[in-house]
Amino acid sequence: MNPIIRYIEENRMERLTYADFIQLALYHPDFGYYMKDDKKIGVDGDFYTSATMSPMYATIIAKWFIEQVRVNQLPAAVLEMGAGDGSFAQVFINQWEEMTDETLVYILVDESPHHRRLQKDKLSKHHSVKLHFLQSLDECPTFSGLVFSNELLDALPVHLVEKKDDCLYEIMITSDQNVLNEVYIPIENQKIISYIEQMSISLYNGQRMEIPLFMDGISASISDVLEKGLVLTADYGYTDDDWLMPTRKDGSLRGYRKHQLIPNILTHAGEMDITHDVHWDSWIRFGEKYGLTFMQKWRQDEFLIASGILDELSNHSGDLFSNEAKKNREIRTLLMDSGISQSFQLVLQIKNL
């Protein structure tokens, strides 16, 4: 907790926003959760992603992109934002090399030095692919192709507001004897006020909401980098209509540690993943602002089925331990009603197509 406590004590107002707290807890160079060398994803980590649950996820997206390259006459180039340990890229590239001889340019962007080391180790054998390992989008040259991210937006810092006694407050964080507490401050940040007005947000008393100001900057950066092509964003989120549901009353900020849900993210700072649901309508509106035209939104299972995942099912001899049986189980896991697929969506935007 020391970097966060010190940050609060050194701040003139002796408080910090939730966005500042999340930035420190996840991305502090030494203390931040994503910056450490610890294993984060999978059975020995804190959470799962679709890309790590089954290689079929990246396989189907690779096949989908190959078709998009043909239909839209796009260059064979992919920029993966928040590329993590390189698991998605490894399967994607394997599938690409299996299906085509066309040279692929694959750019991996991730802030974590640990993740970039893992990416280089995983992908070192792919000499036919032009690989680039970058820390941020600012380092990326302009290109045409696909910009892809999987569970990136939900891990970016957000502000937190709440309506109380018919007034809107930003919830700030203070420290009392090294214990973090919340405090309600009338909203002073003009960007938050502008966001609430632009998105026509209306809260009821006692309702909280995350304010993703980061969406403006990241949409602008994607548009600056992408000359022509596709933006495919995979994450879990909600729409304007979903926000009216009573289940959204307390917002969606939460943590995951050893696969356990941690409702209070002020605990275990730097030792767990922090996430929130993505406001898709805001993401689409910011994209339109910067020339990224919204095309379609699917549930993950809808996208995978439309892209041909059912064709991957195999007949097998009844041996539950065969590769075919294992692949079939992975496909069912990605599609079944009680699984991860029902909670995830994919949003497609295009530029200059």
C-alpha positions as CSV (number, residue, x, y, z in Angstrom):
1,M,0.0,0.0,0.0
2,N,3.0,2.4,0.5
3,P,3.0,4.0,-3.0
4,I,-0.7,4.8,-2.8
5,I,-0.6,6.1,0.8
6,R,2.5,8.2,-0.1
7,Y,0.7,9.5,-3.2
8,I,-2.3,10.6,-1.1
9,E,-0.1,12.2,1.6
10,E,1.9,14.1,-1.0
11,N,-1.2,15.3,-2.8
12,R,-2.2,18.8,-1.8
13,M,-5.8,17.8,-1.3
14,E,-4.8,14.5,0.5
15,R,-7.1,12.5,-1.7
16,L,-7.0,10.8,-5.1
17,T,-9.5,9.8,-7.7
18,Y,-10.5,6.2,-8.4
19,A,-8.8,6.6,-11.8
20,D,-5.5,7.5,-10.1
21,F,-5.9,4.6,-7.6
22,I,-6.5,2.1,-10.4
23,Q,-3.6,3.5,-12.4
24,L,-1.3,3.0,-9.4
25,A,-2.6,-0.4,-8.3
26,L,-2.4,-1.9,-11.8
27,Y,0.4,0.0,-13.6
28,H,2.8,1.5,-11.0
29,P,6.3,0.5,-12.4
30,D,7.2,-1.5,-9.3
31,F,4.0,-2.0,-7.3
32,G,1.4,-2.3,-10.1
33,Y,-0.3,-5.7,-10.5
34,Y,0.3,-5.9,-14.3
35,M,3.9,-4.8,-14.0
36,K,5.0,-7.7,-11.7
37,D,6.4,-11.0,-12.9
38,D,3.7,-13.0,-11.2
39,K,1.4,-15.4,-13.2
40,K,-1.9,-13.6,-13.6
41,I,-4.0,-15.7,-16.1
42,G,-5.0,-19.3,-15.9
43,V,-5.5,-21.9,-13.2
44,D,-2.4,-20.7,-11.3
45,G,-3.3,-17.0,-11.7
46,D,-6.2,-14.8,-10.7
47,F,-8.6,-15.0,-13.7
48,Y,-9.3,-16.6,-17.1
49,T,-9.8,-15.0,-20.5
50,S,-11.4,-16.5,-23.6
51,A,-8.0,-16.6,-25.3
52,T,-6.4,-18.6,-22.5
53,M,-9.4,-20.9,-22.0
54,S,-9.2,-22.3,-25.5
55,P,-6.9,-21.9,-28.6
56,M,-10.1,-22.1,-30.7
57,Y,-10.9,-18.5,-29.8
58,A,-7.8,-17.1,-31.5
59,T,-8.1,-19.7,-34.3
60,I,-11.5,-18.5,-35.3
61,I,-10.6,-14.9,-35.2
62,A,-7.5,-15.6,-37.4
63,K,-9.8,-17.4,-39.9
64,W,-12.2,-14.4,-39.7
65,F,-9.4,-11.9,-40.4
66,I,-8.1,-14.0,-43.4
67,E,-11.5,-13.7,-44.9
68,Q,-11.6,-9.9,-44.2
69,V,-8.3,-9.4,-45.9
70,R,-9.6,-11.1,-49.0
71,V,-13.0,-9.3,-49.0
72,N,-11.7,-5.8,-48.1
73,Q,-8.4,-6.1,-49.9
74,L,-6.5,-5.3,-46.7
75,P,-2.9,-5.7,-46.0
76,A,-2.0,-8.6,-43.8
77,A,-1.3,-6.6,-40.6
78,V,-2.5,-6.9,-37.0
79,L,-2.0,-4.6,-34.0
80,E,-3.0,-6.4,-30.8
81,M,-3.4,-3.9,-27.9
82,G,-2.9,-5.3,-24.4
83,A,-1.3,-8.4,-25.8
84,G,-0.6,-10.0,-22.4
85,D,1.7,-13.0,-22.4
86,G,1.3,-13.5,-26.2
87,S,-1.0,-16.6,-26.0
88,F,-3.6,-15.1,-28.4
89,A,-0.9,-14.0,-30.9
90,Q,0.8,-17.4,-30.8
91,V,-2.4,-19.3,-31.8
92,F,-3.4,-16.6,-34.3
93,I,0.0,-16.7,-36.1
94,N,0.0,-20.5,-36.1
95,Q,-3.4,-20.5,-37.8
96,W,-2.3,-17.8,-40.3
97,E,0.8,-19.8,-41.3
98,E,-1.3,-23.0,-41.7
99,M,-3.7,-21.3,-44.1
100,T,-1.7,-18.8,-46.1
101,D,1.9,-18.1,-47.3
102,E,1.3,-14.3,-47.2
103,T,3.7,-12.5,-44.9
104,L,2.0,-11.2,-41.8
105,V,2.9,-8.1,-39.8
106,Y,2.0,-8.6,-36.1
107,I,2.4,-5.7,-33.7
108,L,2.0,-6.5,-30.0
109,V,1.5,-3.6,-27.6
110,D,1.7,-4.1,-23.8
111,E,2.8,-1.7,-21.1
112,S,4.3,-4.6,-18.9
113,P,8.0,-5.4,-19.5
114,H,7.3,-8.8,-18.1
115,H,4.6,-9.5,-20.7
116,R,6.8,-8.3,-23.5
117,R,9.5,-10.8,-22.4
118,L,6.9,-13.6,-22.4
119,Q,5.7,-12.6,-25.9
120,K,9.2,-12.7,-27.3
121,D,9.8,-16.1,-25.8
122,K,6.5,-17.5,-27.1
123,L,6.9,-16.1,-30.6
124,S,10.6,-16.5,-31.2
125,K,10.2,-19.4,-33.7
126,H,8.0,-17.5,-36.1
127,H,10.6,-16.2,-38.5
128,S,8.2,-15.7,-41.4
129,V,6.2,-13.1,-39.4
130,K,7.3,-9.5,-39.0
131,L,7.0,-9.0,-35.3
132,H,7.1,-5.8,-33.3
133,F,6.9,-5.6,-29.5
134,L,5.9,-2.1,-28.3
135,Q,5.1,-0.5,-25.0
136,S,2.5,1.9,-26.2
137,L,0.5,3.0,-29.2
138,D,2.6,6.1,-29.4
139,E,5.5,4.0,-30.7
140,C,3.4,2.4,-33.5
141,P,3.7,3.7,-37.1
142,T,0.6,4.2,-39.1
143,F,-0.7,1.0,-40.8
144,S,-3.7,-0.6,-42.5
145,G,-5.2,-3.9,-41.3
146,L,-6.8,-5.0,-38.0
147,V,-6.6,-3.4,-34.5
148,F,-7.6,-6.1,-32.0
149,S,-8.0,-6.1,-28.2
150,N,-9.3,-8.7,-25.8
151,E,-10.2,-7.6,-22.3
152,L,-8.2,-4.4,-22.5
153,L,-10.8,-1.7,-21.9
154,D,-12.1,-3.3,-18.7
155,A,-8.7,-2.9,-17.1
156,L,-8.1,0.8,-17.9
157,P,-8.6,3.5,-15.1
158,V,-12.1,5.0,-14.6
159,H,-13.5,7.7,-12.3
160,L,-16.4,6.8,-10.1
161,V,-19.5,9.0,-9.5
162,E,-22.6,8.6,-7.4
163,K,-25.9,10.4,-7.1
164,K,-26.8,11.2,-3.5
165,D,-29.5,13.5,-2.2
166,D,-30.3,14.5,-5.8
167,C,-26.7,15.7,-6.4
168,L,-23.8,14.1,-8.3
169,Y,-20.5,13.5,-6.5
170,E,-17.2,12.1,-7.5
171,I,-16.1,9.5,-5.1
172,M,-12.5,10.1,-4.0
173,I,-10.1,8.0,-1.8
174,T,-8.4,9.2,1.3
175,S,-6.2,7.5,3.9
176,D,-6.7,7.3,7.7
177,Q,-4.0,5.5,9.6
178,N,-2.9,3.7,6.5
179,V,-6.5,2.5,5.8
180,L,-8.1,3.7,2.5
181,N,-11.6,5.2,2.7
182,E,-14.0,6.8,0.3
183,V,-15.1,10.5,0.5
184,Y,-17.8,12.2,-1.6
185,I,-16.7,15.4,-3.4
186,P,-19.0,17.6,-5.6
187,I,-17.8,17.0,-9.1
188,E,-15.1,19.5,-10.1
189,N,-13.6,17.7,-13.1
190,Q,-15.1,19.4,-16.2
191,K,-14.3,16.4,-18.3
192,I,-16.6,14.3,-16.1
193,I,-19.4,16.9,-16.3
194,S,-19.0,17.0,-20.1
195,Y,-19.0,13.2,-20.4
196,I,-22.2,13.0,-18.4
197,E,-23.9,15.7,-20.5
198,Q,-22.7,14.2,-23.9
199,M,-23.8,10.7,-23.0
200,S,-27.1,11.9,-21.5
201,I,-26.5,10.0,-18.4
202,S,-29.2,10.0,-15.7
203,L,-28.6,8.3,-12.3
204,Y,-31.0,7.7,-9.5
205,N,-30.2,8.4,-5.8
206,G,-27.8,5.8,-4.5
207,Q,-26.6,4.7,-7.9
208,R,-22.9,4.6,-8.9
209,M,-21.3,4.7,-12.3
210,E,-17.8,4.4,-13.7
211,I,-16.8,7.3,-16.0
212,P,-14.3,6.0,-18.7
213,L,-12.7,9.2,-19.7
214,F,-9.8,7.1,-21.2
215,M,-12.1,6.2,-24.2
216,D,-11.6,9.6,-25.8
217,G,-7.8,9.3,-25.9
218,I,-7.6,5.7,-26.9
219,S,-10.1,6.1,-29.7
220,A,-8.1,9.1,-31.0
221,S,-4.9,7.1,-30.8
222,I,-6.4,4.1,-32.7
223,S,-7.7,6.4,-35.4
224,D,-4.3,8.1,-35.6
225,V,-2.5,4.8,-36.1
226,L,-5.1,3.1,-38.4
227,E,-5.1,4.5,-41.9
228,K,-7.6,1.9,-43.2
229,G,-9.1,-1.2,-41.7
230,L,-11.0,-2.9,-38.9
231,V,-11.1,-2.4,-35.1
232,L,-12.4,-5.5,-33.3
233,T,-12.8,-5.1,-29.6
234,A,-13.7,-8.0,-27.3
235,D,-14.8,-7.4,-23.7
236,Y,-17.7,-7.7,-21.3
237,G,-19.9,-4.7,-21.0
238,Y,-23.4,-3.1,-21.1
239,T,-25.5,-0.7,-23.1
240,D,-27.5,2.4,-22.1
241,D,-30.6,0.3,-21.6
242,D,-28.7,-2.2,-19.5
243,W,-27.7,0.6,-17.2
244,L,-31.3,1.1,-16.0
245,M,-31.3,-2.4,-14.5
246,P,-31.4,-2.6,-10.7
247,T,-28.4,-4.9,-10.7
248,R,-26.3,-1.9,-11.9
249,K,-27.0,0.2,-8.8
250,D,-23.6,-0.3,-7.3
251,G,-21.6,0.1,-10.5
252,S,-19.3,-2.7,-11.7
253,L,-15.8,-2.1,-10.2
254,R,-14.5,-5.3,-8.7
255,G,-11.3,-7.3,-8.2
256,Y,-10.3,-10.9,-8.8
257,R,-7.7,-12.6,-6.7
258,K,-7.0,-16.4,-7.0
259,H,-10.3,-16.6,-9.0
260,Q,-12.2,-15.1,-6.1
261,L,-14.4,-12.0,-6.6
262,I,-13.3,-9.1,-4.4
263,P,-16.0,-6.5,-4.2
264,N,-13.9,-3.9,-2.5
265,I,-11.1,-2.9,-4.8
266,L,-9.4,-0.8,-2.1
267,T,-8.1,-4.0,-0.6
268,H,-5.2,-6.0,-1.9
269,A,-4.0,-3.1,-4.0
270,G,-1.2,-4.3,-6.4
271,E,-2.0,-7.9,-5.6
272,M,-5.1,-8.5,-7.7
273,D,-6.8,-7.7,-11.0
274,I,-9.2,-4.7,-11.0
275,T,-11.9,-4.6,-13.7
276,H,-15.2,-2.9,-14.7
277,D,-17.8,-3.5,-17.3
278,V,-17.4,-1.5,-20.6
279,H,-20.0,1.0,-21.6
280,W,-20.3,0.0,-25.2
281,D,-22.5,3.0,-26.3
282,S,-19.7,5.3,-25.1
283,W,-17.1,3.3,-26.9
284,I,-19.1,3.5,-30.1
285,R,-19.7,7.2,-29.8
286,F,-16.1,8.1,-29.2
287,G,-15.1,5.9,-32.1
288,E,-17.6,7.8,-34.4
289,K,-16.0,11.0,-33.1
290,Y,-12.7,10.0,-34.6
291,G,-13.8,8.4,-37.8
292,L,-14.3,4.8,-36.6
293,T,-17.6,3.7,-38.0
294,F,-19.7,1.2,-36.0
295,M,-20.7,-1.8,-37.9
296,Q,-21.9,-4.5,-35.6
297,K,-22.0,-5.9,-32.0
298,W,-22.2,-9.6,-31.3
299,R,-22.3,-11.7,-28.2
300,Q,-19.1,-13.8,-28.2
301,D,-21.0,-17.0,-29.0
302,E,-22.9,-15.3,-31.9
303,F,-19.6,-14.1,-33.4
304,L,-17.9,-17.5,-33.1
305,I,-20.8,-19.4,-34.6
306,A,-21.2,-16.8,-37.5
307,S,-17.4,-17.2,-38.1
308,G,-17.6,-21.0,-38.4
309,I,-16.6,-22.5,-35.0
310,L,-19.2,-25.3,-35.4
311,D,-17.3,-26.5,-38.5
312,E,-14.4,-27.2,-36.1
313,L,-16.3,-29.9,-34.2
314,S,-14.8,-33.4,-34.9
315,N,-16.1,-37.0,-34.8
316,H,-14.1,-39.1,-32.4
317,S,-14.0,-42.7,-31.3
318,G,-15.3,-42.0,-27.8
319,D,-11.9,-41.6,-26.2
320,L,-12.5,-38.7,-23.9
321,F,-8.8,-38.0,-23.8
322,S,-8.3,-37.7,-27.5
323,N,-7.3,-34.4,-29.1
324,E,-10.6,-34.4,-31.0
325,A,-12.6,-34.8,-27.8
326,K,-10.6,-32.1,-26.1
327,K,-11.2,-29.7,-28.9
328,N,-14.9,-30.4,-28.9
329,R,-15.0,-29.7,-25.1
330,E,-13.2,-26.4,-25.7
331,I,-15.7,-25.3,-28.3
332,R,-18.7,-26.2,-26.0
333,T,-17.0,-24.2,-23.2
334,L,-16.8,-21.1,-25.5
335,L,-20.5,-21.5,-26.5
336,M,-22.5,-22.9,-23.7
337,D,-25.2,-20.8,-22.0
338,S,-23.7,-20.9,-18.6
339,G,-20.2,-20.2,-19.8
340,I,-18.0,-17.2,-20.5
341,S,-19.5,-16.5,-23.9
342,Q,-22.8,-15.2,-22.7
343,S,-21.1,-12.3,-20.8
344,F,-18.7,-11.2,-23.5
345,Q,-19.3,-9.1,-26.6
346,L,-17.3,-8.2,-29.7
347,V,-17.7,-4.8,-31.3
348,L,-16.6,-4.1,-34.9
349,Q,-15.7,-0.7,-36.2
350,I,-14.2,0.3,-39.6
351,K,-12.2,3.1,-41.0
352,N,-12.0,4.2,-44.7
353,L,-13.6,1.0,-46.0
